[in-house]
Amino acid sequence: DDDNNDADGNQVNDDDNGPSQIVAPSMTPTTPTPGNAIAGIVPNTTAEDLINNMSLDGTTLHNLESLTNNKVQGSLWSKINFTKMPHGSRLLRAWLLRPLFRKADIDRRADAVAELKSGAATMPLREAQQQVLSKMGDLERLLSRVHSMSGAGYGSGNTDATAIHPSERAVLYESDQYTKRKVADFSKVLNGLKVACRIPDLFADIDIKSGLLRKIVRAKPDGGCFPEMTEELDWFFDNFDCSKAAKGTFEPTRGMDEAYDAACDAVDNICTQLEDYKEEMCNTVLRPRQTARSAWKYINIKPESKDKYLIELPASIEVPNDFVVKGKRGSGAKQVNKYRSSIVLEMMEDYEAALEIQKKRKAKGMQLIFAKFDNLRSKWAAAAQATALLDALGSLAKVAETPGYCRTTILGCPANSDPCIKIVQERRPCVENTASANEFHPQRFRVGIGAGW
């Protein structure tokens, strides 16, 4: 039960009579082959070979007071939970609800806890808890929010994956607050991942013996599984302005969206063509040339203006027949006409189309950033998983530091032997805080018959 556990979810107090021992079946999993599998039955494979975790129902968890004792205080969960992050706490809770079943898995986790408790990794763990884990936030939940904001999973078979995202059909009456919340969540996940990048550096100069711990805190080039993500994070910090995004004025940078880049190129190209057209008309058609060159002026050049790029010229200048007067100002010798030529009209049709694409893609700027971020979801998830593992193991290491706690010794059990358990001077951690030392008597018992006992 919850009293016969070590720091790896099995807490056992002991005295000088020797460590508590549990004899578990020694199992060697076999890999079934299609030729041997008939009607779901695999020869030479026991039921235990297919189990990795113990299955505890609600009644068992209640009786063991694993999560509650009518309240959280006094339960086993309250005694082992010293995590710094929400997703680390959820992982540790999952370990408590689904205890490991195999001796090799238990020993591997216990080795990591022991090294964090009293090995070379003790000081780096404390630094990581204070400087990294406590400042990361709930990475798992934040990554899920960014995933939903990116439109990923929609638009299958569509070049624009955000085209049919539910947010495109939603009517938001408080869009400003919604935008600020999205930006705040994205900023939190970026800063959390940036802080997490320090973990391999904190554990870089120590000799780690535990294979599990080494995989968690070492980067991939050093034989671990912690992802290298500094370069990718720097790109998002450089290309995402949180202040502008919160105000709704964020614009995609070049290279982020091909459609937006093409629209920007089209706008720049048309503006260049307009200047070339001006030079051509002033040099070859309009009279007098010098006056036309100095007086030619485009008006209404802002994207939101109507009748864009009308040509202003004095009424005294001779213009070709395709120049249509759209308006005038002044009178007499100072009269200035506003013209629209057929060539400029064709340019404006392309110009308006490019501006419309630019406007639509600009509105999707943040969603494009979120989609690009979500494309690297496997890397971010690996960092979240590694930090959650370190947080959960660190919590168990803190429990293991408590005086009187020991590590359970798990012995192999031959196939023809019965499992056994032997506990010496057992104390109940959930009770000893409510009873004085004189009222509580350590217990000693064993169940089963073990070889050599």
C-alpha positions in Angstrom: 0.0 0.0 0.0 1.0 3.6 0.2 3.1 3.0 3.3 5.3 0.4 1.7 6.7 2.8 -0.9 10.1 4.3 -1.5 10.9 7.7 -3.0 10.0 6.4 -6.4 6.3 6.2 -5.3 7.2 3.5 -2.7 8.0 5.1 0.7 9.6 2.9 3.3 11.3 3.9 6.5 13.8 1.5 7.9 16.2 0.9 10.8 19.5 -0.9 11.1 18.0 -4.3 10.5 18.5 -4.0 6.8 16.6 -2.6 3.8 13.1 -3.7 3.0 12.9 -6.3 0.2 10.3 -7.1 -2.4 10.6 -10.3 -4.5 9.0 -9.7 -7.9 8.6 -12.1 -10.8 11.5 -11.9 -13.2 10.0 -11.6 -16.6 11.7 -11.6 -20.0 9.3 -10.2 -22.6 9.0 -12.1 -25.8 8.2 -10.6 -29.2 5.3 -12.4 -30.9 5.6 -13.3 -34.5 2.7 -13.4 -37.0 3.3 -17.1 -37.5 2.9 -17.9 -33.8 -0.1 -15.7 -33.1 -3.3 -17.6 -33.4 -6.7 -16.1 -32.4 -5.0 -13.5 -30.2 -3.0 -16.1 -28.2 0.8 -15.8 -28.3 2.7 -19.0 -27.3 5.4 -18.7 -24.6 4.0 -15.3 -23.5 2.5 -14.7 -20.1 0.0 -12.0 -19.2 2.7 -10.2 -17.2 4.9 -9.9 -20.3 2.3 -7.5 -21.9 2.0 -5.2 -18.8 4.1 -2.2 -18.1 2.1 -0.6 -15.3 -0.1 -1.8 -12.5 -3.8 -1.2 -13.0 -5.4 0.4 -9.9 -9.2 1.0 -9.8 -11.0 3.8 -8.0 -11.8 1.7 -4.9 -8.1 0.7 -4.5 -6.9 4.2 -4.9 -9.5 5.4 -2.3 -8.5 2.7 0.2 -4.8 3.4 -0.2 -5.5 7.1 0.2 -3.3 7.8 -2.8 -4.9 11.1 -3.8 -7.2 12.0 -0.9 -7.8 11.3 2.7 -11.2 13.0 2.7 -9.0 15.9 1.8 -5.7 16.2 -0.1 -3.7 16.9 3.1 -2.7 13.6 4.7 -2.7 11.6 1.4 0.3 10.0 -0.2 0.0 12.6 -3.0 0.5 15.4 -0.5 3.7 13.7 0.8 5.4 13.4 -2.6 4.3 16.4 -4.6 7.0 19.0 -4.6 6.9 19.8 -8.3 7.5 23.3 -9.7 5.4 23.1 -12.9 1.8 22.1 -13.6 2.8 19.6 -16.3 5.5 18.1 -14.0 2.8 17.7 -11.3 0.5 16.0 -13.8 3.2 13.5 -14.7 4.0 12.7 -11.1 0.3 12.1 -10.5 0.1 9.8 -13.4 3.1 7.8 -12.0 1.2 7.5 -8.7 -2.0 6.3 -10.3 -0.2 3.8 -12.6 2.8 2.4 -10.7 5.6 0.7 -12.6 5.3 -3.0 -12.9 8.7 -4.2 -14.1 11.8 -4.4 -12.0 14.1 -2.9 -14.7 11.8 0.1 -15.1 11.6 0.7 -11.3 15.3 0.4 -10.9 16.0 2.8 -13.8 13.7 5.5 -12.2 15.1 4.9 -8.7 18.7 5.2 -10.0 17.8 8.7 -11.4 16.1 9.7 -8.1 19.2 8.5 -6.1 21.6 10.5 -8.3 19.5 13.6 -8.0 19.3 13.0 -4.2 22.9 12.6 -3.3 25.0 12.4 -6.5 26.7 15.0 -8.7 23.4 16.2 -10.1 22.1 17.4 -6.7 23.3 21.0 -7.0 22.4 21.4 -10.7 18.9 20.1 -9.9 18.5 22.8 -7.2 19.6 25.5 -9.7 17.3 24.1 -12.3 14.4 24.1 -9.9 15.0 27.7 -8.8 16.1 29.3 -12.1 14.3 27.2 -14.8 11.5 24.9 -13.7 9.8 27.5 -11.5 9.7 30.0 -14.4 8.5 27.9 -17.3 4.8 27.8 -16.7 2.5 25.1 -18.0 4.2 24.3 -21.3 1.8 21.4 -22.2 -1.3 23.5 -22.0 0.3 26.5 -23.7 1.4 24.3 -26.6 -2.1 23.0 -26.9 -3.5 26.5 -27.1 -1.0 27.6 -29.8 -1.9 24.4 -31.7 -5.6 25.4 -31.7 -4.8 29.0 -32.6 -2.6 27.9 -35.6 -5.5 26.2 -37.5 -3.4 23.0 -37.7 -5.5 20.0 -38.7 -7.8 22.0 -40.9 -7.7 22.6 -44.6 -6.6 19.1 -45.6 -5.9 19.2 -49.3 -6.1 23.0 -49.3 -3.1 25.1 -49.9 -4.4 27.5 -47.3 -4.7 25.4 -44.1 -6.3 28.3 -42.2 -9.0 28.9 -44.8 -11.7 26.8 -43.1 -10.5 27.1 -39.5 -13.5 27.6 -37.1 -12.1 31.0 -36.0 -12.7 32.2 -39.6 -16.4 31.7 -39.1 -16.6 33.0 -35.5 -18.0 36.4 -34.7 -15.8 37.9 -31.9 -17.4 40.8 -30.1 -14.3 41.3 -27.9 -11.7 40.6 -30.5 -9.1 43.0 -28.9 -9.2 41.1 -25.6 -9.1 37.8 -27.5 -6.0 39.0 -29.5 -4.3 40.1 -26.3 -4.9 36.8 -24.7 -3.5 34.9 -27.7 -0.4 37.1 -27.7 0.1 36.7 -24.0 -0.1 32.9 -24.3 2.3 32.8 -27.2 4.7 35.1 -25.4 4.6 32.8 -22.3 5.4 29.7 -24.3 8.3 31.4 -26.1 9.8 32.6 -22.8 9.2 29.3 -21.1 11.1 27.4 -23.9 13.9 30.0 -23.8 14.3 29.4 -20.1 14.3 25.6 -20.7 17.3 25.9 -23.0 19.4 26.4 -19.9 19.0 22.9 -18.6 21.7 21.2 -20.7 24.1 23.9 -19.6 23.4 23.4 -15.9 24.1 19.7 -16.1 27.0 20.0 -18.6 30.1 19.7 -16.4 29.0 16.7 -14.3 29.4 12.9 -14.7 25.9 11.5 -14.8 25.6 7.7 -14.3 21.9 7.3 -14.6 20.9 6.6 -18.2 17.4 8.0 -17.7 18.7 11.2 -16.2 21.4 11.6 -18.9 18.8 11.4 -21.6 16.7 14.1 -19.9 19.3 16.7 -19.3 21.8 16.1 -22.2 21.4 17.6 -25.6 21.2 15.2 -28.6 24.8 15.8 -29.7 25.9 14.8 -26.2 24.0 11.6 -26.3 20.8 12.8 -24.7 17.3 13.6 -25.9 16.9 17.2 -24.9 16.1 19.2 -28.2 18.3 22.0 -29.5 15.9 24.8 -30.1 17.8 28.1 -29.6 18.1 28.9 -33.3 14.3 28.3 -33.9 13.3 30.3 -30.9 15.5 33.3 -31.9 13.7 33.3 -35.3 10.3 33.8 -33.5 11.7 36.4 -31.1 13.1 38.3 -34.1 10.0 38.0 -36.3 7.2 38.4 -33.7 6.7 41.7 -32.1 4.4 41.1 -29.1 3.5 44.8 -28.6 2.4 45.3 -32.2 0.6 42.0 -32.2 -1.4 42.9 -29.0 -2.4 46.2 -30.7 -3.5 44.3 -33.9 -0.9 46.0 -36.1 1.3 42.9 -36.6 2.6 42.3 -40.2 4.3 39.2 -41.5 7.9 39.5 -42.4 9.4 38.5 -45.7 9.8 34.8 -46.1 7.0 33.9 -43.7 4.1 33.7 -46.2 4.6 33.2 -50.0 1.2 34.8 -50.8 1.9 37.9 -48.8 5.4 38.2 -50.2 4.0 37.9 -53.8 1.5 40.6 -53.1 4.2 42.9 -51.6 6.4 42.3 -54.7 3.4 43.1 -57.0 2.8 46.4 -55.1 6.4 47.4 -55.4 6.6 46.4 -59.1 3.5 48.5 -59.9 4.9 51.5 -58.1 8.1 51.2 -60.1 6.0 50.9 -63.3 4.2 54.1 -62.4 7.4 56.0 -62.1 8.7 54.6 -65.4 5.4 55.6 -67.0 5.8 59.1 -65.7 9.3 59.4 -67.2 8.2 58.0 -70.5 5.3 60.4 -70.8 7.3 63.5 -69.7 10.1 62.7 -72.2 8.1 61.7 -75.3 4.5 62.8 -75.2 3.7 65.8 -72.9 4.4 69.4 -73.9 6.2 71.4 -72.6 8.4 68.6 -71.3 10.2 70.6 -68.6 7.0 71.9 -67.1 5.3 68.5 -67.3 8.3 66.8 -65.5 8.3 69.3 -62.6 4.4 69.5 -62.3 3.5 65.7 -62.7 2.2 64.4 -59.4 0.4 61.3 -58.3 -2.3 61.8 -55.7 -4.4 59.5 -53.5 -1.5 57.1 -53.1 -2.5 55.7 -49.7 -3.9 52.1 -49.7 -7.2 53.2 -48.3 -7.7 56.1 -50.7 -10.3 56.1 -53.5 -9.4 56.9 -57.2 -5.8 55.9 -56.4 -2.9 57.4 -58.4 -4.7 60.2 -60.2 -2.3 62.3 -62.2 -2.2 66.0 -61.4 -1.0 68.3 -64.2 -1.6 72.0 -65.0 -4.4 72.5 -67.5 -1.9 74.3 -69.8 0.0 71.1 -70.6 -1.0 69.1 -73.7 -2.0 65.5 -72.8 -2.9 62.6 -75.1 -6.5 61.6 -75.8 -6.6 58.6 -73.3 -6.1 61.1 -70.4 -9.6 61.5 -68.9 -10.3 64.4 -66.5 -11.6 63.1 -63.2 -11.5 66.4 -61.4 -9.9 69.8 -61.2 -8.9 72.5 -58.7 -8.1 76.2 -59.1 -9.1 78.3 -62.1 -7.6 80.3 -64.9 -3.8 80.0 -65.4 -3.5 78.1 -62.0 -6.0 75.5 -62.9 -4.8 71.9 -62.2 -6.6 68.9 -63.7 -6.7 65.4 -62.3 -6.3 62.8 -65.0 -6.8 59.0 -65.3 -5.1 57.4 -68.2 -6.0 54.0 -69.7 -2.5 52.5 -68.8 -2.7 53.7 -65.2 -6.3 52.3 -65.0 -5.0 48.8 -65.9 -2.2 49.1 -63.4 -4.7 50.1 -60.7 -6.7 46.9 -61.3 -3.7 44.8 -60.5 -2.7 47.1 -57.7 -6.1 46.8 -56.0 -6.0 43.0 -56.3 -2.5 42.9 -54.7 -3.6 45.2 -51.9 -6.6 43.0 -51.2 -4.3 39.9 -50.9 -1.9 41.9 -48.8 -4.8 42.9 -46.5 -6.1 39.4 -46.1 -2.7 37.8 -45.4 -1.8 40.6 -43.0 -4.9 39.8 -41.0 -3.7 36.2 -40.8 -0.2 37.3 -39.8 -0.4 35.9 -36.2 -2.1 32.8 -37.3 0.7 32.2 -39.8 3.2 32.6 -37.0 1.3 30.2 -34.8 1.1 27.7 -37.7 4.9 27.9 -38.3 5.5 27.4 -34.6 3.2 24.4 -34.5 5.1 22.8 -37.4 7.9 22.3 -34.8 5.5 20.9 -32.2 7.5 17.7 -31.8 10.5 19.6 -30.7 8.6 21.8 -28.2 6.8 18.7 -26.9 10.1 16.9 -26.4 11.3 19.9 -24.3 8.1 19.9 -22.3 8.4 16.1 -21.7 12.0 16.3 -20.6 11.3 19.2 -18.1 8.3 17.4 -16.7 10.4 14.3 -16.1 13.1 16.3 -14.4 10.5 18.0 -12.3 8.8 14.8 -11.2 12.1 13.1 -10.5 13.3 16.1 -8.6 10.1 15.9 -6.4 10.8 12.3 -5.6 14.5 13.2 -4.8 13.3 15.7 -2.3 11.1 13.0 -0.6 14.1 10.7 -0.6 16.1 13.2 1.4 13.8 12.9 4.4 15.6 11.1 7.3 14.6 7.5 7.7 13.6 6.9 4.0 15.3 4.1 2.2 15.2 2.6 -1.3 13.4 -0.7 -1.6 15.4 -3.6 -2.8 13.6 -5.6 -5.5 14.9 -9.1 -6.0 14.4 -11.4 -8.9 11.8 -14.2 -8.5 12.2 -17.4 -10.5 9.2 -18.6 -12.4 8.6 -21.5 -10.0 8.7 -19.3 -6.9 6.1 -17.2 -5.2 6.4 -13.4 -4.9 7.3 -12.2 -1.4 7.5 -8.9 0.5 9.5 -8.2 3.7 9.4 -4.9 5.5 11.3 -4.0 8.7 10.5 -1.1 11.0 7.9 0.3 8.7 6.5 3.7 9.5 3.5 5.3 7.8 4.4 8.8 6.5 0.8 9.8 6.2 0.1 9.1 9.9 3.3 10.1 11.7 2.5 13.8 11.4 -0.7 13.3 13.2 0.5 11.0 16.0 3.3 11.5 18.4 6.3 9.2 18.4 5.2 7.4 21.6 1.8 6.6 20.2 3.1 5.1 16.9 4.9 1.8 16.8 7.0 0.8 13.8 5.8 -2.4 12.2 7.5 -5.4 10.8 6.0 -8.1 8.5 6.6 -10.3 5.6 4.2 -12.1 3.2 5.1 -15.1 1.0 8.1 -17.4 1.1 11.3 -16.1 -0.4 14.4 -18.1 -1.2 17.1 -17.5 1.3 14.8 -15.8 3.8 
